[in-house]
Amino acid sequence: MKTLKIILVIFSVAVLQSCSIQNPKKEDCITKEIKVVKITEGGVKDLVFHEANGDFYYINRGLENGFTIEGTEEAVLNKTVTLHLYKFWFGTESEHISQLEVHGDVLYSEFPEKSTAINH
């Protein structure tokens, strides 16, 4: 019984670890275009982008990494943006933004070759 508990704990940790997003790569993401109708703060200083249909996507701790709500609204509100959203190995897409582009300009990226956050 003790061995079964240990195996379950190890399995649970492995599953949870596989759900965390670390060092995303472009090939690990799907691309999606949305029109941003609202920008808010969510979670722990996350910058949240809302679509008219209620869907939302976020930059993890964006408000701690150079973004402001006002500056971001100026840059993307009511515009169509291209998002690169992390896709988990089991096929589910996340709401986590790995890269944000507006009209071909990269405003935010976690990809190693572009890793940046423009002050907005």
ZAMARGU-4260 file (C-alpha; in steps of 0.2 Angstrom, whole numbers, plus 5000, padded with zeros to 4 digits):
<rodrens>
0) 5000/5000/5000 | 5014/5012/5004 | 5022/5008/4987 | 5006/5012/4978 | 5005/5029/4987
5) 5023/5033/4982 | 5019/5029/4964 | 5004/5040/4964 | 5013/5054/4972 | 5027/5053/4959
10) 5014/5051/4945 | 5004/5067/4951 | 5020/5077/4952 | 5025/5072/4934 | 5007/5076/4928
15) 5008/5093/4936 | 5025/5097/4930 | 5020/5093/4912 | 5006/5107/4914 | 5018/5121/4918
20) 5024/5132/4904 | 5043/5134/4904 | 5054/5140/4890 | 5041/5139/4876 | 5046/5137/4858
25) 5037/5143/4843 | 5034/5125/4837 | 5025/5121/4854 | 5012/5134/4850 | 4997/5137/4840
30) 4994/5154/4831 | 4977/5163/4834 | 4971/5180/4828 | 4959/5189/4840 | 4951/5207/4841
35) 4955/5214/4858 | 4940/5222/4866 | 4946/5224/4884 | 4962/5223/4894 | 4962/5220/4912
40) 4973/5214/4927 | 4970/5196/4932 | 4979/5183/4943 | 4995/5189/4950 | 4999/5205/4939
45) 4994/5195/4924 | 4989/5206/4908 | 4973/5199/4902 | 4966/5202/4884 | 4948/5199/4881
50) 4938/5195/4865 | 4920/5200/4862 | 4914/5182/4864 | 4921/5181/4882 | 4937/5171/4878
55) 4952/5178/4886 | 4971/5176/4885 | 4985/5182/4897 | 5003/5187/4898 | 5009/5179/4914
60) 5015/5193/4926 | 5014/5206/4912 | 5011/5220/4924 | 5027/5216/4933 | 5037/5215/4917
65) 5036/5232/4908 | 5018/5233/4903 | 5004/5245/4909 | 4986/5243/4906 | 4985/5261/4899
70) 5000/5258/4887 | 4994/5241/4881 | 4976/5248/4878 | 4984/5262/4867 | 4994/5248/4857
75) 4981/5235/4855 | 4963/5239/4860 | 4951/5237/4846 | 4964/5230/4835 | 4967/5212/4828
80) 4982/5204/4836 | 4991/5188/4833 | 4994/5177/4848 | 5005/5162/4850 | 4997/5151/4863
85) 5006/5136/4871 | 4999/5119/4867 | 5001/5106/4880 | 5008/5089/4874 | 4991/5081/4877
90) 4983/5093/4864 | 4975/5106/4874 | 4979/5124/4870 | 4982/5136/4884 | 4977/5154/4887
95) 4995/5158/4890 | 5002/5170/4877 | 5020/5166/4872 | 5021/5179/4859 | 5010/5194/4855
100) 5011/5203/4838 | 5001/5218/4831 | 5002/5221/4812 | 5018/5210/4811 | 5027/5220/4825
105) 5032/5209/4840 | 5026/5217/4856 | 5030/5203/4868 | 5039/5186/4866 | 5045/5172/4877
110) 5054/5163/4863 | 5072/5162/4866 | 5077/5171/4850 | 5065/5185/4853 | 5064/5186/4872
115) 5058/5203/4875 | 5044/5214/4883 | 5042/5231/4876 | 5037/5244/4889 | 5018/5247/4886
</rodrens>
